[in-house]
């Protein structure tokens, strides 16, 4: 059964926002010293990527400016390389890359509703 792209986008936004909330006021070193924080942020980003992977290809083609595949690839890296996660990279994604991605997703939702 095909997934509803708008539902997937809602999941992407909510999990990205939650990841941003979890790191707000924190330092990068906290990912090394607070195992629960690291696991929570990792899991939130796994779901972000999985939700991206569930967006149907025809819908993705309507919005080629969004990095659908890169988001899905992040999930694959986090799941399959769980024993070698680069928390510097994950921190950078959450801090620097998520805000514009969230804005893009919100704009897509606005256009679609």
SEVO-438781 format. One record per residue: residue number from 1; residue in one letter; x, y, z of N, C-alpha, C, O in turn. Coordinates in nm, 4 decimals, decimal comma. Example, Ala and Ser with C-alpha at 12.3 -4.5 7.8 and 13.67 -1.06 7.14 Angstrom:
! residues 2
+-----+-----+----------+----------+----------+----------+----------+----------+----------+----------+----------+----------+----------+----------+
|   n | res |   n.east |  n.north |     n.up |  ca.east | ca.north |    ca.up |   c.east |  c.north |     c.up |   o.east |  o.north |     o.up |
+-----+-----+----------+----------+----------+----------+----------+----------+----------+----------+----------+----------+----------+----------+
|   1 |   a |   1,3190 |  -0,5690 |   0,7800 |   1,2300 |  -0,4500 |   0,7800 |   1,3200 |  -0,3300 |   0,7800 |   1,4236 |  -0,3319 |   0,8465 |
|   2 |   s |   1,2850 |  -0,2250 |   0,7080 |   1,3670 |  -0,1060 |   0,7140 |   1,2900 |   0,0030 |   0,7870 |   1,3409 |   0,1138 |   0,8039 |
+-----+-----+----------+----------+----------+----------+----------+----------+----------+----------+----------+----------+----------+----------+
! end
This chain:
! residues 113
+-----+-----+----------+----------+----------+----------+----------+----------+----------+----------+----------+----------+----------+----------+
|   n | res |   n.east |  n.north |     n.up |  ca.east | ca.north |    ca.up |   c.east |  c.north |     c.up |   o.east |  o.north |     o.up |
+-----+-----+----------+----------+----------+----------+----------+----------+----------+----------+----------+----------+----------+----------+
|   1 |   x |   0,0844 |  -0,1183 |   0,0000 |   0,0000 |   0,0000 |   0,0000 |   0,0889 |   0,1246 |   0,0000 |   0,1777 |   0,1366 |   0,0843 |
|   2 |   x |   0,0661 |   0,2171 |  -0,0933 |   0,1487 |   0,3378 |  -0,0989 |   0,1263 |   0,4259 |   0,0243 |   0,0178 |   0,4304 |   0,0822 |
|   3 |   x |   0,2323 |   0,4944 |   0,0609 |   0,2246 |   0,5848 |   0,1758 |   0,1751 |   0,7218 |   0,1306 |   0,2004 |   0,7646 |   0,0180 |
|   4 |   x |   0,1050 |   0,7885 |   0,2191 |   0,0583 |   0,9237 |   0,1932 |   0,1775 |   1,0183 |   0,2077 |   0,2348 |   1,0279 |   0,3162 |
|   5 |   x |   0,2158 |   1,0881 |   0,1012 |   0,3340 |   1,1738 |   0,1096 |   0,3199 |   1,2859 |   0,2122 |   0,4177 |   1,3241 |   0,2764 |
|   6 |   x |   0,1994 |   1,3382 |   0,2278 |   0,1815 |   1,4471 |   0,3242 |   0,1964 |   1,3976 |   0,4673 |   0,2492 |   1,4691 |   0,5525 |
|   7 |   x |   0,1506 |   1,2763 |   0,4943 |   0,1732 |   1,2165 |   0,6266 |   0,3222 |   1,1984 |   0,6520 |   0,3719 |   1,2285 |   0,7605 |
|   8 |   x |   0,3925 |   1,1491 |   0,5516 |   0,5371 |   1,1295 |   0,5662 |   0,6072 |   1,2613 |   0,5924 |   0,6981 |   1,2685 |   0,6751 |
|   9 |   x |   0,5652 |   1,3656 |   0,5224 |   0,6259 |   1,4976 |   0,5429 |   0,5953 |   1,5490 |   0,6830 |   0,6822 |   1,6086 |   0,7467 |
|  10 |   x |   0,4750 |   1,5274 |   0,7316 |   0,4428 |   1,5656 |   0,8698 |   0,5359 |   1,4933 |   0,9679 |   0,5855 |   1,5542 |   1,0627 |
|  11 |   x |   0,5592 |   1,3651 |   0,9455 |   0,6511 |   1,2901 |   1,0320 |   0,7928 |   1,3469 |   1,0229 |   0,8613 |   1,3606 |   1,1243 |
|  12 |   x |   0,8357 |   1,3793 |   0,9027 |   0,9694 |   1,4366 |   0,8861 |   0,9825 |   1,5655 |   0,9658 |   1,0799 |   1,5849 |   1,0385 |
|  13 |   x |   0,8845 |   1,6528 |   0,9518 |   0,8897 |   1,7810 |   1,0218 |   0,8864 |   1,7604 |   1,1727 |   0,9681 |   1,8182 |   1,2444 |
|  14 |   x |   0,7940 |   1,6797 |   1,2216 |   0,7812 |   1,6643 |   1,3672 |   0,9061 |   1,6017 |   1,4284 |   0,9484 |   1,6421 |   1,5367 |
|  15 |   x |   0,9652 |   1,5046 |   1,3613 |   1,0847 |   1,4409 |   1,4169 |   1,2077 |   1,5308 |   1,4049 |   1,2950 |   1,5288 |   1,4916 |
|  16 |   x |   1,2143 |   1,6086 |   1,2987 |   1,3242 |   1,7044 |   1,2855 |   1,3137 |   1,8125 |   1,3930 |   1,4136 |   1,8491 |   1,4549 |
|  17 |   x |   1,1935 |   1,8629 |   1,4148 |   1,1747 |   1,9644 |   1,5194 |   1,2075 |   1,9087 |   1,6575 |   1,2670 |   1,9778 |   1,7401 |
|  18 |   x |   1,1690 |   1,7848 |   1,6823 |   1,2000 |   1,7234 |   1,8118 |   1,3507 |   1,7066 |   1,8292 |   1,4031 |   1,7282 |   1,9385 |
|  19 |   x |   1,4202 |   1,6688 |   1,7234 |   1,5666 |   1,6570 |   1,7310 |   1,6287 |   1,7926 |   1,7625 |   1,7211 |   1,8022 |   1,8432 |
|  20 |   x |   1,5772 |   1,8975 |   1,6980 |   1,6283 |   2,0322 |   1,7254 |   1,6016 |   2,0710 |   1,8712 |   1,6871 |   2,1320 |   1,9355 |
|  21 |   x |   1,4853 |   2,0366 |   1,9228 |   1,4514 |   2,0661 |   2,0621 |   1,5469 |   1,9939 |   2,1566 |   1,5906 |   2,0508 |   2,2566 |
|  22 |   x |   1,5788 |   1,8700 |   2,1255 |   1,6650 |   1,7893 |   2,2126 |   1,8064 |   1,8458 |   2,2234 |   1,8716 |   1,8296 |   2,3266 |
|  23 |   x |   1,8547 |   1,9123 |   2,1175 |   1,9914 |   1,9654 |   2,1223 |   1,9959 |   2,1128 |   2,1601 |   2,1040 |   2,1686 |   2,1792 |
|  24 |   x |   1,8796 |   2,1763 |   2,1710 |   1,8759 |   2,3183 |   2,2067 |   1,9429 |   2,3401 |   2,3419 |   1,9124 |   2,2716 |   2,4396 |
|  25 |   x |   2,0335 |   2,4353 |   2,3461 |   2,1031 |   2,4669 |   2,4697 |   2,2091 |   2,3657 |   2,5092 |   2,2685 |   2,3767 |   2,6165 |
|  26 |   x |   2,2332 |   2,2681 |   2,4247 |   2,3328 |   2,1648 |   2,4535 |   2,4594 |   2,1937 |   2,3744 |   2,4594 |   2,2755 |   2,2824 |
|  27 |   x |   2,5663 |   2,1262 |   2,4111 |   2,6937 |   2,1343 |   2,3402 |   2,7173 |   2,0043 |   2,2651 |   2,6597 |   1,9008 |   2,2986 |
|  28 |   x |   2,8012 |   2,0102 |   2,1649 |   2,8332 |   1,8913 |   2,0870 |   2,8842 |   1,7788 |   2,1764 |   2,8508 |   1,6625 |   2,1540 |
|  29 |   x |   2,9644 |   1,8115 |   2,2770 |   3,0219 |   1,7109 |   2,3670 |   2,9133 |   1,6332 |   2,4408 |   2,9361 |   1,5201 |   2,4836 |
|  30 |   x |   2,7957 |   1,6932 |   2,4559 |   2,6858 |   1,6237 |   2,5238 |   2,6453 |   1,4957 |   2,4509 |   2,5949 |   1,4023 |   2,5132 |
|  31 |   x |   2,6667 |   1,4908 |   2,3207 |   2,6352 |   1,3687 |   2,2456 |   2,7288 |   1,2550 |   2,2872 |   2,6931 |   1,1378 |   2,2759 |
|  32 |   x |   2,8476 |   1,2895 |   2,3350 |   2,9442 |   1,1884 |   2,3797 |   2,9225 |   1,1482 |   2,5248 |   2,9502 |   1,0346 |   2,5634 |
|  33 |   x |   2,8732 |   1,2408 |   2,6043 |   2,8627 |   1,2149 |   2,7478 |   2,7220 |   1,1766 |   2,7941 |   2,7046 |   1,1243 |   2,9042 |
|  34 |   x |   2,6229 |   1,2024 |   2,7106 |   2,4840 |   1,1715 |   2,7454 |   2,4311 |   1,0688 |   2,6450 |   2,3817 |   1,1038 |   2,5378 |
|  35 |   x |   2,4426 |   0,9419 |   2,6825 |   2,4043 |   0,8327 |   2,5930 |   2,2587 |   0,8433 |   2,5507 |   2,2262 |   0,8179 |   2,4347 |
|  36 |   x |   2,1704 |   0,8804 |   2,6430 |   2,0283 |   0,8915 |   2,6100 |   2,0036 |   0,9999 |   2,5057 |   1,9221 |   0,9813 |   2,4153 |
|  37 |   x |   2,0727 |   1,1120 |   2,5172 |   2,0605 |   1,2183 |   2,4178 |   2,1055 |   1,1681 |   2,2811 |   2,0364 |   1,1873 |   2,1811 |
|  38 |   x |   2,2206 |   1,1044 |   2,2778 |   2,2732 |   1,0539 |   2,1508 |   2,1776 |   0,9542 |   2,0870 |   2,1536 |   0,9593 |   1,9663 |
|  39 |   x |   2,1232 |   0,8639 |   2,1670 |   2,0318 |   0,7631 |   2,1130 |   1,9001 |   0,8252 |   2,0674 |   1,8452 |   0,7860 |   1,9644 |
|  40 |   x |   1,8499 |   0,9209 |   2,1431 |   1,7243 |   0,9862 |   2,1071 |   1,7389 |   1,0634 |   1,9763 |   1,6557 |   1,0502 |   1,8866 |
|  41 |   x |   1,8433 |   1,1432 |   1,9655 |   1,8649 |   1,2207 |   1,8431 |   1,8870 |   1,1268 |   1,7246 |   1,8348 |   1,1503 |   1,6156 |
|  42 |   x |   1,9636 |   1,0215 |   1,7460 |   1,9862 |   0,9236 |   1,6392 |   1,8539 |   0,8635 |   1,5936 |   1,8274 |   0,8554 |   1,4737 |
|  43 |   x |   1,7715 |   0,8219 |   1,6875 |   1,6440 |   0,7599 |   1,6516 |   1,5513 |   0,8586 |   1,5803 |   1,4852 |   0,8222 |   1,4830 |
|  44 |   x |   1,5462 |   0,9808 |   1,6272 |   1,4629 |   1,0810 |   1,5610 |   1,5065 |   1,1019 |   1,4166 |   1,4231 |   1,1188 |   1,3276 |
|  45 |   x |   1,6378 |   1,1006 |   1,3938 |   1,6870 |   1,1187 |   1,2577 |   1,6668 |   0,9931 |   1,1727 |   1,6508 |   1,0027 |   1,0511 |
|  46 |   x |   1,6675 |   0,8769 |   1,2353 |   1,6339 |   0,7542 |   1,1619 |   1,4908 |   0,7625 |   1,1087 |   1,4644 |   0,7280 |   0,9935 |
|  47 |   x |   1,3995 |   0,8084 |   1,1930 |   1,2597 |   0,8198 |   1,1511 |   1,2446 |   0,9284 |   1,0443 |   1,1678 |   0,9122 |   0,9494 |
|  48 |   x |   1,3169 |   1,0376 |   1,0596 |   1,3179 |   1,1428 |   0,9570 |   1,3556 |   1,0827 |   0,8217 |   1,2897 |   1,1082 |   0,7209 |
|  49 |   x |   1,4612 |   1,0035 |   0,8207 |   1,5064 |   0,9416 |   0,6964 |   1,4103 |   0,8373 |   0,6438 |   1,3872 |   0,8292 |   0,5231 |
|  50 |   x |   1,3540 |   0,7572 |   0,7329 |   1,2575 |   0,6550 |   0,6903 |   1,1331 |   0,7207 |   0,6308 |   1,0801 |   0,6737 |   0,5301 |
|  51 |   x |   1,0869 |   0,8279 |   0,6923 |   0,9705 |   0,8987 |   0,6384 |   1,0012 |   0,9551 |   0,5000 |   0,9146 |   0,9548 |   0,4125 |
|  52 |   x |   1,1229 |   1,0032 |   0,4796 |   1,1619 |   1,0515 |   0,3475 |   1,1594 |   0,9389 |   0,2450 |   1,1138 |   0,9570 |   0,1321 |
|  53 |   x |   1,2089 |   0,8227 |   0,2856 |   1,2104 |   0,7075 |   0,1953 |   1,0691 |   0,6649 |   0,1561 |   1,0497 |   0,6059 |   0,0498 |
|  54 |   x |   0,9720 |   0,6937 |   0,2393 |   0,8329 |   0,6541 |   0,2125 |   0,7590 |   0,7502 |   0,1200 |   0,6486 |   0,7200 |   0,0747 |
|  55 |   x |   0,8182 |   0,8644 |   0,0920 |   0,7542 |   0,9580 |  -0,0006 |   0,7644 |   0,8984 |  -0,1411 |   0,8746 |   0,8715 |  -0,1889 |
|  56 |   x |   0,6507 |   0,8778 |  -0,2070 |   0,6529 |   0,8142 |  -0,3392 |   0,7352 |   0,8932 |  -0,4417 |   0,7434 |   1,0159 |  -0,4369 |
|  57 |   x |   0,7944 |   0,8196 |  -0,5324 |   0,8822 |   0,8788 |  -0,6337 |   0,8112 |   0,9860 |  -0,7166 |   0,8711 |   1,0893 |  -0,7466 |
|  58 |   x |   0,6873 |   0,9642 |  -0,7534 |   0,6172 |   1,0640 |  -0,8344 |   0,5998 |   1,1955 |  -0,7585 |   0,6056 |   1,3029 |  -0,8183 |
|  59 |   x |   0,5785 |   1,1874 |  -0,6273 |   0,5680 |   1,3082 |  -0,5459 |   0,7049 |   1,3750 |  -0,5341 |   0,7154 |   1,4973 |  -0,5429 |
|  60 |   x |   0,8087 |   1,2957 |  -0,5144 |   0,9449 |   1,3500 |  -0,5059 |   0,9798 |   1,4301 |  -0,6307 |   1,0428 |   1,5355 |  -0,6225 |
|  61 |   x |   0,9385 |   1,3793 |  -0,7457 |   0,9703 |   1,4464 |  -0,8725 |   0,9028 |   1,5827 |  -0,8823 |   0,9501 |   1,6702 |  -0,9549 |
|  62 |   x |   0,7937 |   1,6014 |  -0,8105 |   0,7254 |   1,7304 |  -0,8089 |   0,8079 |   1,8347 |  -0,7334 |   0,7972 |   1,9545 |  -0,7600 |
|  63 |   x |   0,8893 |   1,7887 |  -0,6401 |   0,9716 |   1,8777 |  -0,5573 |   1,1169 |   1,8308 |  -0,5607 |   1,1697 |   1,7857 |  -0,4591 |
|  64 |   x |   1,1816 |   1,8410 |  -0,6762 |   1,3179 |   1,7884 |  -0,6889 |   1,4223 |   1,8690 |  -0,6110 |   1,5344 |   1,8223 |  -0,5906 |
|  65 |   x |   1,3855 |   1,9890 |  -0,5678 |   1,4807 |   2,0716 |  -0,4930 |   1,5059 |   2,0176 |  -0,3518 |   1,6055 |   2,0528 |  -0,2886 |
|  66 |   x |   1,4156 |   1,9319 |  -0,3025 |   1,4360 |   1,8744 |  -0,1697 |   1,5241 |   1,7508 |  -0,1810 |   1,5137 |   1,6747 |  -0,2771 |
|  67 |   x |   1,6099 |   1,7316 |  -0,0830 |   1,7070 |   1,6208 |  -0,0822 |   1,6437 |   1,4926 |  -0,0275 |   1,6859 |   1,4419 |   0,0764 |
|  68 |   x |   1,5424 |   1,4402 |  -0,0973 |   1,4706 |   1,3208 |  -0,0520 |   1,5647 |   1,2028 |  -0,0316 |   1,5628 |   1,1380 |   0,0731 |
|  69 |   x |   1,6467 |   1,1755 |  -0,1324 |   1,7326 |   1,0575 |  -0,1250 |   1,8396 |   1,0728 |  -0,0176 |   1,8718 |   0,9764 |   0,0518 |
|  70 |   x |   1,8944 |   1,1918 |  -0,0035 |   1,9962 |   1,2143 |   0,0987 |   1,9385 |   1,1929 |   0,2382 |   2,0055 |   1,1380 |   0,3257 |
|  71 |   x |   1,8151 |   1,2358 |   0,2590 |   1,7499 |   1,2133 |   0,3887 |   1,7301 |   1,0643 |   0,4131 |   1,7530 |   1,0156 |   0,5238 |
|  72 |   x |   1,6879 |   0,9924 |   0,3104 |   1,6707 |   0,8473 |   0,3235 |   1,8052 |   0,7791 |   0,3455 |   1,8149 |   0,6831 |   0,4219 |
|  73 |   x |   1,9082 |   0,8285 |   0,2790 |   2,0422 |   0,7710 |   0,2961 |   2,0922 |   0,7882 |   0,4390 |   2,1612 |   0,7010 |   0,4919 |
|  74 |   x |   2,0575 |   0,9003 |   0,5015 |   2,0967 |   0,9220 |   0,6411 |   2,0413 |   0,8106 |   0,7287 |   2,1122 |   0,7573 |   0,8141 |
|  75 |   x |   1,9165 |   0,7758 |   0,7082 |   1,8554 |   0,6664 |   0,7837 |   1,9338 |   0,5381 |   0,7642 |   1,9599 |   0,4661 |   0,8606 |
|  76 |   x |   1,9712 |   0,5088 |   0,6416 |   2,0454 |   0,3861 |   0,6129 |   2,1802 |   0,3838 |   0,6835 |   2,2211 |   0,2808 |   0,7371 |
|  77 |   x |   2,2487 |   0,4967 |   0,6835 |   2,3779 |   0,5045 |   0,7526 |   2,3589 |   0,4832 |   0,9022 |   2,4334 |   0,4073 |   0,9641 |
|  78 |   x |   2,2598 |   0,5496 |   0,9604 |   2,2376 |   0,5382 |   1,1048 |   2,1976 |   0,3971 |   1,1455 |   2,2372 |   0,3499 |   1,2520 |
|  79 |   x |   2,1201 |   0,3299 |   1,0625 |   2,0761 |   0,1937 |   1,0943 |   2,1877 |   0,0923 |   1,0712 |   2,2148 |   0,0086 |   1,1573 |
|  80 |   x |   2,2515 |   0,0999 |   0,9564 |   2,3465 |  -0,0044 |   0,9178 |   2,4874 |   0,0177 |   0,9705 |   2,5669 |  -0,0761 |   0,9761 |
|  81 |   x |   2,5191 |   0,1410 |   1,0093 |   2,6519 |   0,1686 |   1,0656 |   2,6375 |   0,2169 |   1,2097 |   2,7090 |   0,3065 |   1,2546 |
|  82 |   x |   2,5433 |   0,1554 |   1,2806 |   2,5121 |   0,1951 |   1,4185 |   2,6339 |   0,1920 |   1,5096 |   2,6392 |   0,2648 |   1,6088 |
|  83 |   x |   2,7315 |   0,1085 |   1,4769 |   2,8496 |   0,0950 |   1,5616 |   2,9590 |   0,1952 |   1,5264 |   3,0659 |   0,1946 |   1,5874 |
|  84 |   x |   2,9328 |   0,2806 |   1,4288 |   3,0346 |   0,3754 |   1,3836 |   2,9715 |   0,5096 |   1,3459 |   3,0113 |   0,5717 |   1,2474 |
|  85 |   x |   2,8736 |   0,5537 |   1,4241 |   2,8070 |   0,6805 |   1,3934 |   2,9016 |   0,7956 |   1,4231 |   2,9636 |   0,8011 |   1,5293 |
|  86 |   x |   2,9115 |   0,8861 |   1,3289 |   2,9937 |   1,0050 |   1,3459 |   2,9046 |   1,1134 |   1,4072 |   2,8250 |   1,1763 |   1,3376 |
|  87 |   x |   2,9190 |   1,1340 |   1,5371 |   2,8323 |   1,2293 |   1,6055 |   2,8645 |   1,3737 |   1,5698 |   2,7793 |   1,4611 |   1,5859 |
|  88 |   x |   2,9858 |   1,4008 |   1,5216 |   3,0151 |   1,5352 |   1,4709 |   2,9255 |   1,5653 |   1,3511 |   2,8667 |   1,6730 |   1,3411 |
|  89 |   x |   2,9164 |   1,4687 |   1,2611 |   2,8327 |   1,4856 |   1,1422 |   2,6859 |   1,4942 |   1,1800 |   2,6139 |   1,5804 |   1,1294 |
|  90 |   x |   2,6408 |   1,4065 |   1,2678 |   2,5004 |   1,4082 |   1,3093 |   2,4656 |   1,5412 |   1,3762 |   2,3601 |   1,5985 |   1,3493 |
|  91 |   x |   2,5532 |   1,5896 |   1,4622 |   2,5321 |   1,7184 |   1,5288 |   2,5202 |   1,8296 |   1,4249 |   2,4307 |   1,9137 |   1,4334 |
|  92 |   x |   2,6094 |   1,8299 |   1,3281 |   2,6074 |   1,9315 |   1,2230 |   2,4778 |   1,9258 |   1,1424 |   2,4210 |   2,0294 |   1,1076 |
|  93 |   x |   2,4321 |   1,8057 |   1,1133 |   2,3062 |   1,7912 |   1,0396 |   2,1916 |   1,8519 |   1,1199 |   2,1125 |   1,9300 |   1,0669 |
|  94 |   x |   2,1829 |   1,8161 |   1,2468 |   2,0722 |   1,8641 |   1,3300 |   2,0803 |   2,0153 |   1,3498 |   1,9788 |   2,0846 |   1,3427 |
|  95 |   x |   2,1997 |   2,0658 |   1,3745 |   2,2157 |   2,2088 |   1,4034 |   2,2073 |   2,2963 |   1,2784 |   2,1443 |   2,4020 |   1,2802 |
|  96 |   x |   2,2711 |   2,2517 |   1,1699 |   2,2887 |   2,3393 |   1,0544 |   2,2001 |   2,3053 |   0,9346 |   2,1517 |   2,3948 |   0,8654 |
|  97 |   x |   2,1794 |   2,1780 |   0,9106 |   2,1079 |   2,1384 |   0,7897 |   1,9572 |   2,1240 |   0,8092 |   1,8805 |   2,1458 |   0,7155 |
|  98 |   x |   1,9146 |   2,0877 |   0,9287 |   1,7709 |   2,0676 |   0,9497 |   1,6871 |   2,1947 |   0,9355 |   1,5801 |   2,1882 |   0,8748 |
|  99 |   x |   1,7297 |   2,3096 |   0,9879 |   1,6418 |   2,4272 |   0,9765 |   1,5980 |   2,4591 |   0,8330 |   1,4789 |   2,4801 |   0,8099 |
| 100 |   x |   1,6903 |   2,4635 |   0,7359 |   1,6413 |   2,4898 |   0,5998 |   1,5591 |   2,3745 |   0,5420 |   1,4683 |   2,3974 |   0,4621 |
| 101 |   x |   1,5901 |   2,2511 |   0,5817 |   1,5107 |   2,1374 |   0,5343 |   1,3686 |   2,1439 |   0,5896 |   1,2722 |   2,1173 |   0,5178 |
| 102 |   x |   1,3563 |   2,1790 |   0,7167 |   1,2238 |   2,1947 |   0,7780 |   1,1454 |   2,3027 |   0,7032 |   1,0274 |   2,2847 |   0,6729 |
| 103 |   x |   1,2113 |   2,4141 |   0,6738 |   1,1446 |   2,5232 |   0,6013 |   1,0982 |   2,4764 |   0,4634 |   0,9879 |   2,5105 |   0,4204 |
| 104 |   x |   1,1807 |   2,3992 |   0,3946 |   1,1411 |   2,3461 |   0,2636 |   1,0191 |   2,2554 |   0,2766 |   0,9246 |   2,2655 |   0,1983 |
| 105 |   x |   1,0219 |   2,1675 |   0,3752 |   0,9100 |   2,0749 |   0,3952 |   0,7820 |   2,1495 |   0,4304 |   0,6742 |   2,1150 |   0,3820 |
| 106 |   x |   0,7936 |   2,2509 |   0,5140 |   0,6757 |   2,3303 |   0,5493 |   0,6197 |   2,4019 |   0,4264 |   0,4981 |   2,4139 |   0,4112 |
| 107 |   x |   0,7082 |   2,4493 |   0,3390 |   0,6632 |   2,5146 |   0,2156 |   0,5922 |   2,4149 |   0,1239 |   0,4926 |   2,4488 |   0,0600 |
| 108 |   x |   0,6434 |   2,2926 |   0,1177 |   0,5782 |   2,1887 |   0,0372 |   0,4384 |   2,1614 |   0,0916 |   0,3421 |   2,1535 |   0,0153 |
| 109 |   x |   0,4275 |   2,1469 |   0,2236 |   0,2955 |   2,1237 |   0,2839 |   0,1995 |   2,2379 |   0,2530 |   0,0824 |   2,2156 |   0,2223 |
| 110 |   x |   0,2502 |   2,3589 |   0,2615 |   0,1657 |   2,4753 |   0,2343 |   0,1150 |   2,4727 |   0,0899 |  -0,0008 |   2,5050 |   0,0639 |
| 111 |   x |   0,2012 |   2,4345 |  -0,0025 |   0,1598 |   2,4276 |  -0,1433 |   0,0584 |   2,3163 |  -0,1672 |  -0,0279 |   2,3278 |  -0,2542 |
| 112 |   x |   0,0692 |   2,2099 |  -0,0906 |  -0,0146 |   2,0920 |  -0,1121 |  -0,1480 |   2,0965 |  -0,0371 |  -0,2371 |   2,0160 |  -0,0643 |
| 113 |   x |  -0,1619 |   2,1902 |   0,0571 |  -0,2864 |   2,1942 |   0,1352 |  -0,3618 |   2,3237 |   0,1134 |  -0,4686 |   2,3435 |   0,1715 |
+-----+-----+----------+----------+----------+----------+----------+----------+----------+----------+----------+----------+----------+----------+
! end
